[in-house]
Amino acid sequence: MENINEDKIDLRRYVAAVKRYKWLYVAALVIMLSGSLFFALTREPKYDVYATMLIEDENGSSGNPLSGLGNMFGLFSVSGFGSMSADNEMVVARSNDVHKMVVKELQLNRKYFIDEGFMQNRTLYDDTPLIVVADDNYFDTVSSGMQFKIELKKNGKADIKAKRGFFTTLYDAKDVELPATIEVDNAKFTLLPTDDYVKGLPMAVKVSLSNNKSAVKMLALSLSVDIFDAKTSAITFGYTDPNLERGKAVLNTLMNKYNEFRLKGKNERNSMGVEFIDDQLAKAYENLVVSEANMEDFKAKNNITDITAELQVMLNATSKLDEGMLSARAQMMMCDLMLKFLTTEESKYSLLPDMSAGEIAGMEIGGVGANGSSVALTNDYNELILRRMRLLRSAHPDNKALVEVTANIDAMREAVIESVKQQKDNIASAMNVLEGQYGQFTSRLNDAPQLERRYMDLARELEMNNQIYLVLFGQKTDYQMKVASKNVPATVVETAYSNDPPSNMSSLKYPAIGLIVALLFPSLFVLYMLWRRKEINREYDMPLSVRKGGYVTYENVLTLRSDILSAENSKLIPVGYAEGSNKERVVEAVTELSKQIEATGRKVALIDLGNVCGSGGQLDGISDKMPATVKFSGIDYMGYTGKVASDILLDDRFAQVMEDLYSKYDNVVMPFGFGEDAALAIDRMAENVSIIYMVEGGVEHRNHVDQLVKSLHKEQRMKFWIC
């Protein structure tokens, strides 16, 4: 058996159900829309507050005359704010650390309201008559917030109640003198009057306390941070708040805390740079003292006061090569220092200076690509070091984030070491080229006295150590000037402002939500009722005329069988079907009904007036004796052909056959092509009989049922069987 329209959705079923439960839609619309409109109208309008901040691009140049030489030894330019972008700074402005600083500064974990009527609260900020003072650690550790309700009375005292949620009362006291200190939730809170407090003026003040995590989350939800435009490095801030002064204070404090956060990070990096340079400067000074002592000792032992004219000519010819070799050796030495620094256990988690290639006498070292990747790698490594330093201040050693950052630093250190080694190899290659060219000139000095060659080596070594010392000293001065500088990383172009009056437009979403809920809830309820009562297939698949006429409908053969066996009906079970019905489905339904009745112990015969079964045993004409039956699907079967069903039913000889069948069988199932004349004939030949009409799926069959019901007379008994 198949249910009607099991592969289609008929909206007429749902529409009929909606009509039945229309009162539910009306009630939901009235309740939800009234509630949402009231909620929207009683909400405080909010101000839109804006501010603009320009990100400065600090190139790190301090005006030092040695800055050009420092660029040649560019290994020591720590990346601070040298290449800021608005996108990167937006990340800082949105960071949880900066927002937490704002929350603690403005005490946004405490919100004050004055009760002005039923569900009407006005937000207070600097005009609050009372403030709640508590230990800051409480807001870091408490898991959920609570609410204070303070009733100020005419006698100058106050009734104080503290609640968590709707049902949990933590504290309740009457006639408390202000200022007052109370202990709630294992913490002490002090209620202090402000300059706006008027003793004896009755009012109801509400204070909502939340933990810092929730306050930071609420701040982020009301805050927007965007780029001003594509051509500038400016950032715009937007914030919505029902209290204008609090909204302005939030944005102004946010920009100040951003500058503090960035300035602190810059100073930390520059301080670490000073420490690194001091260590290297001490080593360079030792080398310079040794070189000067060697030169002085050489001159004293060999009584040298001047270099010969020939040596001067050769030195002039090789001066540029000397400069290049000097630069290359200095950079190789810096690489060695860096490698030693990276592999030393004491400096394992210290900040690194920037690794960028320079030029050797017009010859570029490393190339643009290698230079860029080296700088980026060093910057990433330093960012991880700083992040680990910040975590070490507040996190436990087994903190998951700290362990992860430490592992990333260890993994990245090897990459930095390989980068320095690669840079050293590039410098060495350039050095080989320069030495080859230099060898061509120095080969002409083979005949020169060994004394002069020794003097030249000492002079070159002395010059190199002197230049290295000057570079390191200049870098130290740069770092010290940066540490001493109080220049903020960003300039506030526009402090917080609001040009528009408070708006309540955002509250319009609540009536829309109420309308959606008012339509959705009854719809889900109707669908649930249809599913629970199985009315989709049983009732609303049938025409409305069937229900209005009071006819019985059945959706499965077991329900139909139960009705047949329980009622005192005629032994005759006529089963009608529409002309043009699927004969295979008719045969399947009729034989299943016969078997289900026979399964109860009854003896059943099947008389096929329409010859739909097409089995053997069909009889032409009618005799006055019961013909022989054949087996069809295990049921005693006989079929009639040659006449229409109404003629067979009205024949007296057929009536005699039926009497004989009634004496032999408990029930006689009679499928026939339904027509008005056949229905009338069945009414005349049997009393207390109801015609079972088979209904197949599809709009065409349902329309046929509708027409059929309208054509029946009022006394006609019908049962509709959906199959």
Phi, psi and omega in degrees: 000148180233142177281150181295135175056039181289345179251010181223162176246121180254111183291345180294329175298312183294319180299319179296321178292322179298320178299324180292321184255029182298332177298328180292321177296317181297315180296317180296318179297315181296313184291309186291316181292321178297315180296316181291322178295318178296318180296319181292319183286333181270354177286148179288136173292153185244147175270144172260115184248141184228157175203157182227140182225133180260126179277123179278149178248098182271116184273356175083359181280130183251008182083008180292130179297344179269007184296327177295317177293325178297325178294327178296323175259056189292010180292345190244039173255094181295132181284112178251277179235031187291331183220061181286150173229152181298325179298315180295321182288333175297327178296319179293317181295334179265000188291153180294324181296315180295317180297323179293324176297320179294316181301316181289323181296314184264359181055049179288353174282001175231120179241137186247139180223153171244131183280119181246015180144185182297116179057028178236106180240138176253130183286135177248156175220268179276357179255015180287138179283343181224149172232151179254122180252132180209165178294131181300330180297334179299318183286343175277334188253335184293141184275326180220155185275186177206174184232137172256134171241117187243113178264107177278130187248168183294332181280008178085358179259179185218145170263125186242129176226132178243129183228152172239116185075205182266337192241347185260115177261122182265332183203141179207117182217148181247151174050058180266134177284140177255143357291154184225144175243123181235156179248117182224136175057041179060028178217154180260134179234136179246127178261112185248131173290150178251185178294340180272000180282128177244112182293132180092354178271112183288136176194163179246117180250132177247138179234123179255121181251133178226161177286165184297327180298315179292321180295320177296319179297316179294324177298315181295325180292328182267356185254139173234137179232121184221161175284137182298307171198175186286344186264348183238169176253040180260153180236136176252143179244142174228143182210139178246134182203141178290344178249117185298316183294322178292320178300316178296318181297323180297312182291317179297318178293322178300315180294321178295317180292327174299312180297320178297317181297314181289321180294321177297317178296319179297314181295324177297316180293318181292325178295319176295326177295321178297317179299318180295315181295322179301318180295315180289328181293322178297319179292321179294324179294320177300316179296322180294319179297319179297316181296318179295320179294320178296318180295317180296319179294321180296314180296321182292317182291324186255006175052051182259129176239336182209162179260140183297159182299321181297319180294325178296318179297315181293323179293323177297323181291330183256011185298317181294321178294323177300318180298316179296317180294322177300313180298317182295316180295321178299317180292322177297323178294320177296323177296318179297318178299318180295317179296320178295321179295320182290329184265000179275134184296324183294330182257023185299322182239043177254159179292146179253146170288165182288138179256099178229139183283151176247210179233145178244101178052048179084356180260118183286137180256128173087329182084165184295316183298314181294321179299312181298317181292323179296316179297314181298319181296317179296317179299315180298319180297316180295323178297321178293321179299315180296320179297321178294321179298318180293321180293324181296339182286330186234342186263156173284158181301332181265014177300135185299318180294321180294317178299318181295317180295318179299319178295320178295322179295315181299320180291323183283335182300321179298322179295322179294318179300316179297324179295318179294320178297319179297320179294321179296320178297319178297318179294321180297321178297316178295323179297322179296320179297315181294320180294326177297317178293322180294325180298329179296324180280319183288343178298336180283353179266009183299328181272349180290154181300143178301335180297317181293320179296319179296321179297320181295320179296317180295320180296319180294318180296319179296316180297319181296314180295326179293319179294319179298318180297317180296320179297312181297321179295320177295320179295321178297319178298318178300314181296319180296323178292324178292320179295320181287337182290139178250018179294128180281151182291342183220150179251130177283110180281314179228119173292168186302135180211163176215120181265343187257149174292162180300140184242144177244020184296327181296339180285348180294343180290336183290316173299324178296318177296319178298321178295318180297316180294321181296330177272326185286315184299309178297326180296316178295323179296317179297317179297320178296317180296320179296318180292317184294319183266002179056034182281348179298317181267335189270318190250310189276357171279344181266154177298152180297333180296331178294315180291319181294328179281355178077018179284152181269140178238146180230139182254351177211163187289332181291319177296318179296315180300318180300319179294319181296317184282334184274332182272154178271074181261173175293157176294338180284131177240087180282131180240108181266152177216153183288147175298135182089006177290160177290112186295326178297321179290322178298312180299316181298316181293316184292316180293324178294319178298318180297317181293321180295323178290319181293333180293344179273002180101001179272155177260128189236139173242148181242116179250116186260100180280335183261002178057043180277335183285328177066026181266177177289165179096006177291142183243135174269120179086183185228136174246168180272003177246150181292121182289166177289145180255158173240167179269130175227111184055035178084003182248142174295124191231143170212142183235153180236137177227169173097342180222160176284161186299319183295324179292319180295317183295326183272355180285132181297325180295324178292325176298323178293320177300318182295323177298319178296321180295320180298328180285338184258329185241151177284324179217148177237114178270127187231096173281139180205151175292117190287134173211160182297324180291322179293322178297318178294322180296321179294322178298326183281328186272344183216138177266155176054045181238139175243134178280129175267119182254124180279130180244121176266164179289162177111147181298322183299315180292322179294320177297323178297319178298318180300314179294322180298314182298320180294335182272346183283149174279162190297329184279349184292124178267129183224146171233127183259125184246115180274120181219000000 
